[in-house]
Amino acid sequence: MNKKIKMIVADIDGTLAEHSILSKFTIDTINEIHKNGYLFGIASGRPAYQLSRTIREWGLDFEPEAIIGMNGAQLYDKQKDEIEAINYLSCEDIKKAIEFMKPYEKDTNLFIYEGKGCMFEKDDQEYLKALDKYGEVESFRLAESYEDFYAEPNAKLLYRLYDTGMMKEIEDYVSSHVHPEFYGFKTQDNLYELANPKTNKGAAVIRFAQSHGFDISEVAGFGDMSNDYEMIDVCGMGVCLLNGSDDCKSVADYITEEDCEHNGFANFVHKYIFEDDLRG
């Protein structure tokens, strides 16, 4: 086992695969990670319950030790067999965030995850079909008013952009205003999210590592988008996929030689983690 690394944590879309469909090589590599004695974790913007189902569909030989959902707002620890809610947005913070995003009300569709379903501001059959295609949402409903969105604390707000060309404008708008209650980040070309500033994948990985008696410097973290930034930054081995965003590449220790579609994650693990085992 690579003495420098005890755990490998990876984002899914854009990192392990597109639309959660893993290649056989990637699945075999993840199984090999487990067989070689490393802990393995998944870190995604999706709810933990969805991730558990997706992982079962992969048919791995084992259950990952950690599942980080909602960009770090949910942490499933296999050892504890429970999902921990971390730093949710309060009702008042959600209300403030929605008011702040009002200038883009016509250009986006606001939605939140609630339980195993979603609540949308506007009907959006095109996007719902995309979610349903990959089994990500079991039910949905339309909000009667904005008050429905801040009736209870929630992990995050999601804004689906009708025009991906507006992403840069929204990113600049949010970044030019400092809000202690929330911060924003791009997770897909057409998806922008707001969450508690204390919530990120990196913080969740640190929490898991500390509870299991090892340091974040002993974790290899793989990602590609802005919601992976903190994880890539804090992990001892931070790896950004070749197809990743510029901000993630700027803090990465390594950039994969191949992109996601060409097994960038699996190739890197074999060449720079497994081969270290042989040399060691």
C-alpha positions as CSV (number, residue, x, y, z in Angstrom):
1,M,0.0,0.0,0.0
2,N,1.2,3.5,-0.8
3,K,2.5,4.7,2.5
4,K,1.6,8.3,1.7
5,I,-2.0,7.6,0.8
6,K,-4.6,5.9,3.0
7,M,-7.8,7.0,1.2
8,I,-8.9,7.9,-2.3
9,V,-12.0,10.1,-2.8
10,A,-13.5,11.0,-6.1
11,D,-16.2,13.1,-7.6
12,I,-18.5,11.2,-10.2
13,D,-19.6,13.3,-13.2
14,G,-16.6,14.6,-15.2
15,T,-14.2,12.7,-12.9
16,L,-15.1,9.0,-12.8
17,A,-17.6,9.1,-15.6
18,E,-20.3,11.1,-17.5
19,H,-23.9,10.5,-16.3
20,S,-22.7,8.0,-13.6
21,I,-21.9,5.3,-16.2
22,L,-18.5,3.9,-15.4
23,S,-16.2,2.0,-17.8
24,K,-15.3,-1.5,-16.9
25,F,-11.7,-0.3,-16.4
26,T,-12.8,2.3,-13.9
27,I,-14.9,-0.3,-12.0
28,D,-12.1,-2.7,-11.9
29,T,-9.7,0.0,-10.7
30,I,-12.1,1.0,-7.8
31,N,-12.3,-2.7,-6.8
32,E,-8.5,-2.9,-6.9
33,I,-8.3,0.2,-4.7
34,H,-10.2,-1.7,-2.1
35,K,-8.2,-4.9,-2.5
36,N,-5.0,-3.0,-2.1
37,G,-6.1,-1.7,1.3
38,Y,-7.0,1.9,0.5
39,L,-10.2,3.4,1.9
40,F,-12.5,4.7,-0.9
41,G,-15.1,7.5,-1.0
42,I,-17.4,9.2,-3.4
43,A,-18.0,13.0,-3.2
44,S,-20.8,14.5,-5.2
45,G,-23.4,17.3,-5.3
46,R,-26.2,14.8,-5.3
47,P,-28.1,13.6,-2.2
48,A,-26.4,10.7,-0.3
49,Y,-29.4,8.4,-0.9
50,Q,-29.1,8.8,-4.7
51,L,-25.3,8.1,-4.5
52,S,-25.9,4.9,-2.5
53,R,-28.3,3.7,-5.2
54,T,-25.9,4.7,-8.0
55,I,-23.0,2.9,-6.3
56,R,-25.1,-0.3,-6.0
57,E,-25.8,-0.1,-9.7
58,W,-22.1,-0.1,-10.4
59,G,-21.8,-3.6,-8.9
60,L,-18.7,-3.0,-7.0
61,D,-17.2,-5.8,-4.9
62,F,-17.5,-3.7,-1.7
63,E,-19.4,-0.7,-0.2
64,P,-17.3,2.6,-0.1
65,E,-16.3,3.7,3.3
66,A,-17.5,7.2,2.8
67,I,-20.3,8.8,0.7
68,I,-20.2,12.6,0.7
69,G,-23.4,14.1,-0.7
70,M,-24.8,17.6,-1.4
71,N,-21.2,18.9,-1.9
72,G,-20.3,18.1,1.7
73,A,-23.5,18.9,3.5
74,Q,-24.2,15.1,3.9
75,L,-21.7,12.5,5.1
76,Y,-22.4,8.8,5.1
77,D,-19.9,6.8,7.2
78,K,-20.1,3.1,6.5
79,Q,-18.7,2.3,9.9
80,K,-21.4,4.4,11.7
81,D,-24.1,3.4,9.1
82,E,-25.7,6.8,9.2
83,I,-26.0,10.0,7.1
84,E,-24.9,13.1,9.0
85,A,-26.3,16.5,8.0
86,I,-23.5,19.2,8.1
87,N,-23.9,23.0,7.9
88,Y,-27.3,23.2,6.2
89,L,-28.6,26.6,5.1
90,S,-31.1,28.0,7.6
91,C,-34.6,29.1,6.6
92,E,-33.6,32.7,6.9
93,D,-30.4,32.2,4.9
94,I,-32.4,30.5,2.1
95,K,-34.8,33.5,2.0
96,K,-31.9,35.9,1.7
97,A,-30.2,33.9,-1.1
98,I,-33.4,33.7,-3.1
99,E,-33.9,37.5,-2.8
100,F,-30.3,38.0,-3.9
101,M,-30.8,35.9,-7.0
102,K,-34.0,37.7,-8.0
103,P,-32.3,39.5,-11.0
104,Y,-31.9,36.1,-12.7
105,E,-35.4,34.8,-11.9
106,K,-36.5,34.8,-15.5
107,D,-33.3,33.1,-16.7
108,T,-33.2,30.2,-14.3
109,N,-35.4,27.6,-12.6
110,L,-34.8,27.3,-8.9
111,F,-35.2,23.9,-7.3
112,I,-34.2,22.0,-4.1
113,Y,-33.9,18.4,-3.1
114,E,-36.4,17.4,-0.4
115,G,-36.3,13.8,0.9
116,K,-36.1,11.6,-2.2
117,G,-37.7,14.2,-4.5
118,C,-37.4,17.7,-5.8
119,M,-39.4,20.9,-5.6
120,F,-39.2,23.3,-8.6
121,E,-40.1,27.0,-9.0
122,K,-41.3,26.4,-12.6
123,D,-42.4,23.4,-14.6
124,D,-39.4,22.1,-16.5
125,Q,-40.2,18.8,-18.3
126,E,-37.0,18.8,-20.3
127,Y,-34.8,18.8,-17.2
128,L,-37.0,16.4,-15.3
129,K,-36.7,13.9,-18.2
130,A,-32.9,14.2,-17.9
131,L,-33.0,13.6,-14.1
132,D,-35.5,10.7,-14.6
133,K,-33.3,9.1,-17.2
134,Y,-30.6,8.4,-14.6
135,G,-33.0,7.6,-11.8
136,E,-32.0,10.6,-9.8
137,V,-35.4,11.8,-8.6
138,E,-38.3,9.7,-7.3
139,S,-40.8,12.5,-7.2
140,F,-41.2,16.2,-7.9
141,R,-43.6,19.1,-7.2
142,L,-44.0,22.7,-8.0
143,A,-43.7,25.3,-5.3
144,E,-46.8,27.4,-4.6
145,S,-44.6,30.4,-3.6
146,Y,-41.0,31.2,-2.6
147,E,-42.0,30.6,1.0
148,D,-42.1,26.9,0.3
149,F,-38.4,26.9,-0.4
150,Y,-37.5,28.3,3.0
151,A,-40.0,26.4,5.1
152,E,-37.2,24.2,6.3
153,P,-33.4,24.2,6.4
154,N,-31.8,22.7,3.3
155,A,-28.4,21.7,2.1
156,K,-28.4,23.9,-1.0
157,L,-30.3,25.8,-3.7
158,L,-29.9,24.8,-7.3
159,Y,-30.4,27.2,-10.3
160,R,-30.9,25.5,-13.7
161,L,-29.8,27.9,-16.4
162,Y,-31.9,28.0,-19.6
163,D,-28.9,29.5,-21.5
164,T,-25.5,28.2,-20.5
165,G,-24.0,31.4,-22.0
166,M,-25.2,33.3,-18.9
167,M,-23.1,31.2,-16.5
168,K,-20.1,33.6,-16.5
169,E,-22.4,36.6,-15.8
170,I,-24.0,34.8,-12.8
171,E,-20.6,33.7,-11.5
172,D,-19.4,37.3,-11.7
173,Y,-22.5,38.6,-10.0
174,V,-22.3,36.3,-7.1
175,S,-18.5,36.6,-6.6
176,S,-18.7,40.4,-6.6
177,H,-20.9,40.4,-3.5
178,V,-19.8,39.0,-0.2
179,H,-22.5,37.2,1.7
180,P,-21.6,35.5,5.0
181,E,-24.7,33.4,4.8
182,F,-24.1,31.6,1.5
183,Y,-21.7,31.2,-1.4
184,G,-22.1,30.1,-5.0
185,F,-20.4,27.7,-7.4
186,K,-20.9,26.1,-10.8
187,T,-21.4,22.3,-10.8
188,Q,-22.4,21.8,-14.4
189,D,-22.5,24.0,-17.5
190,N,-26.2,24.7,-16.9
191,L,-26.3,24.4,-13.1
192,Y,-25.3,26.9,-10.4
193,E,-25.7,26.3,-6.7
194,L,-25.7,28.2,-3.4
195,A,-24.8,26.7,-0.1
196,N,-23.5,27.5,3.4
197,P,-19.9,28.9,3.2
198,K,-18.8,26.2,5.6
199,T,-20.0,23.5,3.4
200,N,-17.7,21.9,0.9
201,K,-16.4,18.5,-0.1
202,G,-13.0,19.2,1.4
203,A,-14.4,19.9,4.9
204,A,-16.4,16.7,4.8
205,V,-13.3,14.7,3.8
206,I,-11.4,16.3,6.7
207,R,-14.2,15.4,9.1
208,F,-14.2,11.7,7.9
209,A,-10.4,11.4,8.1
210,Q,-10.2,12.9,11.6
211,S,-12.9,10.5,12.9
212,H,-10.9,7.6,11.5
213,G,-7.6,8.7,12.9
214,F,-5.7,9.8,9.9
215,D,-4.7,13.2,8.3
216,I,-6.1,14.9,5.2
217,S,-2.5,14.8,3.9
218,E,-3.0,11.0,3.5
219,V,-6.0,11.4,1.1
220,A,-5.9,11.6,-2.7
221,G,-8.9,13.7,-3.9
222,F,-10.0,13.7,-7.5
223,G,-12.4,16.2,-9.1
224,D,-13.1,18.4,-12.1
225,M,-15.5,21.3,-11.3
226,S,-15.6,24.3,-9.0
227,N,-17.4,22.3,-6.3
228,D,-14.4,20.1,-6.1
229,Y,-12.0,23.0,-5.5
230,E,-11.7,22.8,-1.7
231,M,-11.3,19.0,-1.8
232,I,-8.5,19.2,-4.4
233,D,-6.9,22.0,-2.5
234,V,-6.8,20.4,1.0
235,C,-6.1,16.8,0.1
236,G,-2.4,15.7,0.4
237,M,-2.7,14.5,-3.3
238,G,-5.1,16.8,-5.1
239,V,-5.8,15.7,-8.6
240,C,-7.9,17.5,-11.3
241,L,-9.0,15.8,-14.5
242,L,-7.6,17.0,-17.8
243,N,-11.2,18.2,-18.7
244,G,-11.5,20.1,-15.4
245,S,-12.1,23.8,-14.7
246,D,-9.3,26.3,-14.6
247,D,-9.8,27.1,-10.9
248,C,-9.5,23.4,-9.9
249,K,-6.4,23.0,-12.1
250,S,-4.9,26.0,-10.3
251,V,-4.8,24.3,-6.9
252,A,-4.2,20.7,-8.0
253,D,-1.0,18.9,-7.3
254,Y,-1.5,16.9,-10.4
255,I,-3.6,17.1,-13.6
256,T,-4.4,13.7,-15.3
257,E,-2.9,13.0,-18.6
258,E,-6.3,11.8,-20.0
259,D,-9.7,13.3,-19.7
260,C,-12.7,11.6,-18.1
261,E,-13.9,10.0,-21.3
262,H,-10.6,8.3,-21.6
263,N,-10.3,6.9,-18.1
264,G,-8.2,9.7,-16.7
265,F,-8.9,8.7,-13.1
266,A,-8.2,5.0,-13.5
267,N,-5.0,5.6,-15.5
268,F,-3.7,8.1,-12.9
269,V,-4.4,5.7,-10.0
270,H,-2.5,2.8,-11.8
271,K,0.4,5.0,-12.8
272,Y,0.9,7.3,-9.8
273,I,-0.6,5.4,-6.8
274,F,-0.4,1.6,-7.6
275,E,3.0,1.8,-9.2
276,D,4.3,3.6,-6.1
277,D,3.3,0.4,-4.3
278,L,5.6,-1.6,-6.5
279,R,8.4,0.8,-6.2
280,G,8.0,0.9,-2.4
